Amino acid sequence: RAETPPLRIFNTVVNACEVAGEEELTVKVLDTMKETHDTEGNLITFNIALKRLAKQGNNMGCEGIIIGMLQNGIEPSVVSYTTAIAACVADPKKSDVAVEWIKRMKSRLIQPNVITYNTAFASCLDGTLEGTARASQLAAEMKADVEKQVNSGVVEVDEYTNIIPNFYT
């Protein structure tokens, strides 16, 4: 007799399977999780799936995951959106999609952080005038968000909420 493993254990195993490239085993673990907990997962489960798709540059897959999250009543986090934006960095770069993700996250009152902006900037490095223009637009948005953060008096915040540019910016 064993106790039912908590959802976090399934997430750990799914993440290990993904890192090891064990796609078939990943699917088996996800199926077992659904049978055991009667759920598609939680925020962490979906973020693991987003990470896999982002590494493949699969923008449409990332969009499907985020739609699935919302349909399951799971609000995507700054990590979710930043990971979806990371899919836009793969060749061919899709800075237009990255900018759209930032608009979507802001519309859901999720504040981009410095990592989000840096990832979106990376999608603009495509050698085109359009990419440069989008980077300029993003820089203006980031500047406004940094000013809000500094004016609020909160300068030292955690990595999930900090907007102040870093070395990579």
N, C-alpha and C positions, 0 to 999 in steps of 0.2 A: 504494500500500500504506500503510495507516494502522494504527497500533496501536489495540487495543481501548480505548475510553475507560473509565477507572475508574468505579466506582459513584458516587463523590463528584461526578463531572461530571454524571451523570444526575440526581442530587439537586439540583444547582445549577440545571439546566435546568428540572426539574419545579417547583422553587420559583419561578423566574422566570415560568413559565407560569401558576402559580396566582396570583401577584401581579398579572399582567396580565389575569387572567380568561379565559385561553385554555384552556377545558375540553377541547375536542377535541384540541388539541395536547398537553395534559397526558397524555391517554390514549395518544396515539401514542408519546410519549416513554417512558411506563411500559411499553407493549408492547415497544418496542425494547429497553429495559433488560432485560426478562424474556428476550427472545430472545438477547441478548448475554451476559448473566451467569447465566441460568437461575435467577433469584431474583425474588421479589416485591419485594425491596428490603432495606434495613437499618433500624436504629433511626431514622435521619434521614428516610428515605423515609416511614416510617409516621407520624412526627411531623408531616411536611408535610401528609399526608392528614388527620391529626387536626385540624390548624390550620384547614383548609378547612371541615371539618364543624362545628367549634366556632363558627366565624364565622356559620354558618347556624343555630346552636342545635340541631344534630342530635345529641341525646344517644344515641339508639339506634345511629346510625352510628358514633359514637365508641366505643361499647361493642363493636360489631362489629370495628372496627380493632384494639382492644386484644386481643380474643379471637384475631383473626388473627395478631397479633404473637406471642402465647403459643404458638399452634399451629405457628408457624414457628420456634420456639425463640428468639425475640427477647424479652428481658426489658424491659418498659416502664420508662422512667426517670421521675424526678420531673417532668421536662418533659412527658412523655406524659400522666401523670395530671393535672397542672395544666392542660394543654390540654383534656383531657376535662371537667374541672371548669368550665372557661371556657364550655363549651356550656350549662351550667346557669344562666348569668347572663342569657342571652337571654330575652326575654318569651315565654311566662310563665316566671318564674324557678322553678328546681327545686332548692331548698336540700336537700330530702330526698335527691335523687340526688347532690348534691355531698358530703354527709356520707357517703353510701354509698361514693363513690369514695375518700374518705380512709380509710375502714375497709379497703377492698380493698387500697389501696397499702400500708398498714401491715401487713396480713396477709402481704404479699409482701416485708416488711422494707425497704420504700422509705419513707424519712422525709420527710414533708411539710416544705417550707421556708416562709419568710415569704410568698413569692409564692403558694404553694398556699393557705395560710390566707387571705390577702387576697382571692383569687379566690373561695374558698368563702364568705367573709363577704359579698361582693358578691351572691352568689346568695340571701342571706338578706334582702336589702333589698327585700322585696315588700310591706311594709306590713301584714303579718299577725302575729298572736300566735305562730303556729307558726314563722314565719321568725325572729322575735326569740328564741324559745326555742332554735332550732337555733344561732343566732349565739352565744348564751350557752354552749351545750354546746361549740361549737367554740373559744370563748375559753378555756374551762377546759382543753380538750385542748392548746391552744397554750401556755397558761401552764405546764402540766406539761412540755411538750417544751422550752420555753425554760429552765425550771429545770434539766432534764437537761443541756442544752447548757452553761449557765453553770457548773453543778457539775462538768462534765467539764474545766473550765479553758479550753475553746476558745470564746473570745468573738469573735475576728476570723476569720471563715471566708468562703469564697467564696459567691457568690450562689445556688449550687445547694444549699448545706447550711445556710445561716444561717436561724435560726428567730426570732431577736430581732426584735420589732416595729419597723417603720419608720414614716415619715411617713404612709403610706397606711393602715396598720393603725389 
